[in-house]
Amino acid sequence: YKEALQRARSAYGDKHSQVALTLENLAVLYGDMGRHEDSGKFAAQALELFEANYGENSSNLVYVLNNLAMVFHATDRSNNALSYLTRALRIVNENETMRSAPIVPVLLDNLASVFSRRGKPRIALKHTRNAYNRFLPLYGKDNARTATAALNLGALHSELKEYDKALPWYQQAHASFGKIYG
């Protein structure tokens, strides 16, 4: 990807949207490798270029905002993570075509994770339920994202000592993961 970044910069210049996309891909790659400082650096550069190319409220920003939020979440900076996720969801809500995009339940699930880490399971539960309800029609019950959301719903109900509500979610997650992974 670094070679691709150099080629994009050579071909298009430093401020082109293709450079921003390559930077975003580098941010994801470094985040997946656990190199959050590098990931954040690339994501911040990508965000700056996307904003310069498309404006501060463009739907093109949603993915990089999510990536930046997850960098901050992974490094225990939940206020920053919450800010980026809230901004991404505001952009989604202002853009009718984005409201049903597959990134929406991901944003909601990530928002739930931030609230859970902040010790706010009731708020996390609301966002996880919303994410689950959006994952379900997109992917069905027997999908890793949907099953993970079901598992998280069980865990949040357990944390709230609502064991009668937790058990069906755990059972559903177990059955779904069984079908997915055998």
C-alpha positions in Angstrom: 0.0 0.0 0.0 2.8 2.4 0.7 4.0 1.8 -2.9 0.4 2.4 -4.1 0.4 5.7 -2.1 3.6 6.8 -3.8 2.2 6.0 -7.2 -1.1 7.8 -6.4 0.8 10.9 -5.3 3.0 10.8 -8.4 0.0 10.3 -10.7 -2.5 12.6 -9.2 -0.7 14.9 -6.8 -0.8 15.0 -3.0 -4.4 16.3 -2.6 -6.3 14.0 -4.9 -9.2 11.8 -3.6 -7.3 8.7 -4.8 -4.5 9.6 -2.4 -7.1 9.9 0.3 -8.5 6.5 -0.5 -5.1 4.9 -0.4 -4.4 6.6 2.9 -7.7 5.2 4.3 -6.7 1.7 3.1 -3.3 2.1 4.9 -5.2 3.2 8.1 -7.3 0.0 8.0 -4.3 -2.2 7.3 -2.3 -0.7 10.2 -5.3 -0.8 12.5 -5.7 -4.5 11.7 -2.1 -5.0 12.6 -2.6 -3.3 15.9 -0.4 -0.4 14.9 -3.0 2.2 16.1 -0.7 5.2 16.1 0.2 4.7 12.4 -3.4 3.9 11.6 -4.6 7.1 13.2 -1.9 9.1 11.3 -3.0 7.7 8.0 -6.7 8.1 8.8 -6.3 11.7 9.9 -4.5 12.5 6.6 -7.3 10.7 4.7 -10.0 12.6 6.5 -8.2 15.9 5.8 -8.1 15.1 2.1 -11.6 13.8 1.9 -12.9 17.0 3.6 -10.8 19.2 1.2 -12.1 17.2 -1.9 -15.8 16.6 -0.9 -16.6 19.0 2.0 -17.1 18.4 5.7 -20.5 16.8 5.4 -19.9 14.4 2.5 -20.9 10.8 2.7 -17.4 10.0 1.5 -16.2 10.8 5.0 -18.3 8.2 6.9 -15.9 5.3 6.5 -12.8 7.2 7.5 -14.6 8.8 10.4 -15.5 5.2 11.5 -11.9 4.1 11.1 -10.6 7.1 13.2 -13.2 6.4 15.9 -12.0 2.8 16.1 -8.4 3.9 16.4 -9.3 6.1 19.4 -11.5 3.4 20.8 -8.6 0.9 20.6 -6.4 3.4 22.5 -9.0 4.1 25.2 -9.8 7.6 24.0 -13.6 7.1 24.0 -14.4 10.9 23.9 -12.6 11.1 20.5 -14.2 7.9 19.3 -17.7 9.1 20.3 -17.1 12.4 18.5 -16.1 10.7 15.2 -19.0 8.2 15.4 -21.5 10.9 16.2 -20.3 12.9 13.2 -20.5 9.9 10.9 -24.0 9.1 12.0 -25.1 12.8 11.6 -23.8 12.7 8.0 -25.7 9.4 7.4 -28.9 10.8 8.8 -28.6 13.9 6.6 -28.0 11.8 3.5 -31.1 9.8 2.5 -29.2 7.3 0.3 -26.7 6.5 3.1 -29.4 5.6 5.7 -29.7 2.0 4.5 -26.0 1.6 3.7 -24.2 -1.4 5.3 -21.9 0.9 7.2 -24.8 2.1 9.3 -25.2 -0.9 11.6 -21.4 -1.0 11.8 -21.4 2.5 13.1 -24.1 1.7 15.6 -22.3 -1.4 16.8 -19.1 0.6 17.2 -21.0 3.3 19.1 -22.4 0.6 21.4 -18.9 -0.7 22.0 -17.8 2.8 23.1 -20.7 3.2 25.5 -20.1 -0.3 26.9 -16.5 0.5 27.6 -17.6 3.8 29.2 -19.7 1.7 31.6 -23.1 2.7 30.1 -24.6 -0.7 29.2 -28.2 0.6 28.9 -27.1 3.0 26.1 -24.9 0.3 24.6 -27.9 -2.0 24.6 -30.0 0.4 22.6 -27.4 0.9 19.9 -26.6 -2.8 19.8 -30.2 -3.7 19.3 -30.5 -1.1 16.6 -27.4 -2.5 14.9 -28.7 -6.1 15.2 -32.1 -5.0 13.6 -30.1 -3.5 10.7 -27.7 -6.4 10.3 -30.5 -8.9 10.2 -32.2 -7.9 6.9 -28.8 -7.2 5.3 -27.1 -10.5 6.2 -29.6 -12.8 7.8 -29.3 -14.6 11.2 -26.4 -16.9 10.2 -23.8 -14.2 9.6 -20.9 -13.4 11.8 -21.9 -9.7 12.2 -25.5 -10.6 13.1 -24.4 -13.4 15.4 -21.9 -11.2 17.2 -24.5 -8.5 17.7 -26.8 -11.2 19.2 -23.9 -12.3 21.5 -23.4 -8.7 22.5 -27.1 -8.3 23.3 -26.8 -11.3 25.5 -23.7 -9.9 27.3 -25.3 -6.5 27.8 -28.5 -8.0 29.2 -26.3 -10.1 31.5 -24.4 -7.1 32.6 -27.7 -5.4 33.5 -28.7 -8.6 35.4 -31.5 -9.3 32.9 -30.7 -12.9 32.6 -34.1 -13.9 31.2 -33.5 -11.6 28.3 -29.9 -12.6 27.9 -30.5 -16.3 27.5 -32.4 -16.2 24.1 -29.7 -13.9 22.6 -26.9 -16.3 23.8 -28.8 -19.2 22.4 -29.3 -17.5 19.1 -25.7 -16.5 18.8 -24.6 -20.1 19.7 -26.9 -21.6 17.0 -25.8 -19.0 14.4 -22.1 -19.5 15.1 -22.6 -23.2 14.9 -24.0 -22.9 11.4 -21.3 -20.5 10.4 -18.3 -22.3 11.7 -19.6 -25.8 12.0 
